[in-house]
Every structure is written in structure tokens, then in C-alpha cells.
Amino acid sequence: MKIVLDGVETNNKGAELMFYAILQEIERRYPDATVYINAQRVKQGFSYLKTSLKLKDKPIRKIEKWIIKFHLWRATRKLFGDDVFQDIHRIPGSSFYIDDSGFFYSDQWNLPISAINHRKKLLMSHKRWGSKVVFLPQAFGPITQDNIKQGIRDLNKYADVVMPREKTSYNYLVNSGLIDKAKLRLFPDFTCLVKGEIPTGYEHLHNGVCIIPNVRMLDKSDLSFDKYNKFIHNIIRTSIKNGATPYLLNHEGPDDGELARKFQSISPIPIDVVDNLNALEVKGLISTARLVITSRFHGVASSLNSCVPCLSTSWSHKYEEIFNDYNQKDCVLPVEDSEAVSSVLEKFLDDTFNKKIRADLSALIPEKEKISRQMWSVVWSL
């Protein structure tokens, strides 16, 4: 069996965690499958991935490598357009084309029509070859821009099933009037089935306050760096005041890492920056925290399905929705209100309240795992 994965990557650790969730499920269901991935999205190399599956790069990579080696991408695109060598993504004879983009079809990304058309050609090719086209749980919307509307029309035409991961995304799709409701299946984030691996060397941070920054807070919201920095350092001071050790965790790649080190360099209080962990280790370290305060969506997901109390900032509806999914209320922080932030932190760091949240989350986990297994049943039943 051939299975094509698209939208997967290892730079963003949330995306990498979803990647592992897919690989582990394929291992359970189709251990002899050949899985095709664009190797450029796994810059560490396939050996970096912990899987028993046979992984293959998508074809025409030799041409692409030659273009990269001699720095010819700009000239090639000028001659042939943005969709040059799109065939590196097309695998004839695949049983499944599975997309795991996380968040692609939204006005917030302002996607060029070339990106929409490229995706359309991928979907059209795999549908023509008989692949089952699946969009795993991800966020959608808002949908007002013409390019995004066109993308949703393409999903309606070529996808077998599209899975919005919360009600807001579902409603954006339905209210657009561009997709058949029969194609939609509402399922939440499915990384609860992936178990983290606690990394060694960070024992001194266990039971601490894990702070996860995100550059998207600066380019997808109205928040300035100075206000974000003030927020981060208010968390640091409040954590220490309440007897907890704070630290910064890079949940993405170079951009978030650089942002974390900026916060570290101007902090009047010394603070560790944890970097260069794989996604399983990131989730494992999160599982040891007393409290997680995150600006990354999968920082929220990993916290809650590890039964760790969590608070977050937000630049998209997906943050509020995942807290609702775990029956957690008022967990999105008012970033610019320092007193309110400090008050909420002290409440969540209180032992009694902290233990209550952990117990509440623990009671939900079996049902969350059951729903994720049901999601995979829908996929394979195709």
C-alpha cells in the first residue's frame, strides 16, 4: 500500500507531533505500507523520525536538489512559474492522500492564488488516480477572501472527507456555502494518542512553569514586542514569587528560538531556554510541568492531554476552542492586563486548584482517546 502525506513537517513541533500520530497509526494498521513524504520538510533526514515504516521521498527530487545546489530557484520560478516541479508531490497508485496541514485555509494566511492552485492540482491528480483524499482535523476560516473561497471549492470537489477540529471551523465551512456538509466530520486534535518521552538533563525544571512563546503573536495580532516581553516577564516574576521555577521552551524552530533568547537576554531574572528537543521530548517535558503558559496551539493540546493545567495567549479562534473541548474555562489570558494575568497565575499555581484541574483532565482522557480512534476508523473505512 502507498500512502502520501502532505502538510507534515518537523520544524514546528506541533506539526511534528501530528506527524508522529499519523505514523504511529499507520504502523498499527498498515505496518507494511510505503509512506511518501516531501523530504524537504524533514530537514533532519528520515533517520531522525522514530518509525518502523518504509519512508520514501517524493519523486523528481534529484532535479530539485540540483536546483537548490546551484541556487537556481529564483530563475526557475521566473521562467516556469511558482508551480514548477509540482510533480514532486504526485504519487500514482497511492491508496490514500492524507493532508495534515493544521491550519491552511484561512484569511489569516492571505495565501496567494498560486498556492491554492498548486494544492488544487495535487488533489485533482490523486483523485483521478483513485486515492482517497483525507483532510485530518485542522482549523479552517475565516473564509471571505476569493482565494480561500476557491480553496474550499476545491476541497468540495476533490476531498472524500474534511475534518474541522472544532465548531468554529465547522461553522466557517458550512456558512461559506461552498462545501457539502456530508463531506464534513467534526473531530478534535488527535495527538492525545501520542505519548511523550521525558528528556534527560532537565530534572531541575520538573514541576516548573513552562512558558512557550510564538512569533505569530507578533505578526498575526496587534501585540507589540514590548507588550509581549512585559507579559512574559510578568509570568516569570509571578512564578518565582509563588515558588515555581519558570523556563522558556522552544516549540517551533529558529524563529521561536530566537524570540525566546531575546526574552532571556533582557530579563532581569536569569531563566533557562530549552531548545533542540524533538516533538516527543517536547511533549514529555510539558508533562512534567506544574503549569504551562503557551502561545502555541499544540502547547495547549499537549498540556491538556497530559493532564497539566494550562493557560494561553491567542491569535486565532483555535485556542479558545481547544480549551472548550477540555471543559476548561477562562484560560486565555488578557495579555495587556498585568494584574489580571498575575491573579490567574496565582490561582492556577495554588496546589488545591492545580490538583483539581489535573483530576478533571484525567477523567476526560479515555473519551478523548476513544474519539481519536473513531476518527481513524472513519479514515480507513474509506
C-alpha angles and dihedrals in degrees: 000000000000120000122185119206121198131179092031122129144155103220094079107053093212089057089045090053091053087047090056091047089057095044092049092050092049089049089056097043106029108014092169095053122122110228120204119209134169099251091207087073091058099056092171089064130250091281087069090068118087102223140117092214124111105251123197132187117236115259131270089040091133090064092046092048090051091052092048093046093055096037094241101140095103094050092043093051091047090055101039107019135246094300094062113144092005086149088081084083099049120095116180115214097025117149095209136025104195121189119201102171095141094208121010113124102067139111087233091074095048090211118202118241089245089065091048092048092047091054090046091056091050093051093043093051096048092044090051090051092053100256119151105241113216131179107198120214110306141140123272134189174331089198111193104110117094093234093053091046089054089051091054091049088054091052090051092052101043111020122091093200134005119196118202106194098216141021097260091057090044091052092048089056096044094044091050087069088214102106135054110249089219089070093055124091118177111223129155129232108305102206092101087091092062116088118213126231116226107229120224122240097046101081090119089065097052113120088019133124111271112208116194116191126199129199088212087075086068101043102031099043137039093255116126124217091247092054092045090049091050089051093049094049092047086058091049093051094044092049093052091045088057095049099259128124112233124206137172119241124198106222096174130030140272096334097053090038091056091047092051091051090050090055089047095049095054097038114115086210120062112247134176123241113208111206142160098040121140120240094263091052091046090055090044093053091047088055090062095055126109089212135000123210108187143174091190119087096222089048084066093044095049092046096050097043088047088053093244118141111249142192127183150183118234141216096163140037090251093081096056090044097055091051089052089050089059094042091249114146132201094004098135106093126227093237097198096047103082096180093051091047092051091048093052092046092052089050093051093045092054107110096227095048092041092054092048092056091049091052092048092050093045090057090056100050099083090055092046091052091047091053092050090052088050089053091056090048088058091051097049093042088068 
